[in-house]
Amino acid sequence: IKAVAGTYLAQAYLPRNNYDTVTMYLDAISEWADKNSNEYIRTIIHNTRAICAIQVDMDYAKARNHFNTALELSRETGDVTNIVMLLTNIANIYYIRRDTAGLRYAEEAYTLSKENGGASYALASATILMAQMHILAEQYEEALPYANEIIELSKVPELSRHRVTAHTISGKVKARLGDSAEAGNHFEEALRLNPAAND
């Protein structure tokens, strides 16, 4: 019970950017989790340590190692939700580093999300990454169906937070494909939805 409480407390301090406290709780429960082979708690520990590595040190290599360990643990338990989350986290690291090698992680996340069914946050995140990775690789025709899909997904009330990103991505793809009028429409809609972008 203490270990579970420790993982929740560590995660609770993340949004507050109180990383010293997060690390303190993780250190306190790590030894117990390793000794008891508790894959669920170990997955949370490694995922949280990865986030800290990015937020505190911008150490993407260390973060990727923690994400990979968490991914292996999730594969062992067959936790599809965590697998998809971790695949998108890993793909996002590659995207931030402008490395198209992350496409394979995005592809697996997208496929698993589709197999799981329904319009979900995981599917939206994976679809965004698929479009972004193809844009990064200058594969604009391949990016187009994912750009279109995220537009549709963002119409689902629970996924409306992705609407600005959806229109921004679609604008980039349309512009690269030479459709400047449609690109302009998407960029204008993104600005309408996010007026702060004009500041």
Secondary structure, 3 states (H helix, E strand, C coil): CHHHHHHHHHHHHCCCCCHHHHHHHHHHHHHHHHHCCCHHHHHHHHHHHHHHHHHHHCCHHHHHHHHHHHHHHHHHHCCHHHHHHHHHHHHHHHHHCCCHHHHHHHHHHHHHHHHHCCCCHHHHHHHHHHHHHHHHCCCHHHHHHHHHHHHHHCCCHHHHHHHHHHHHHHHHHHHHCCCHHHHHHHHHHHHHHCHHHHC
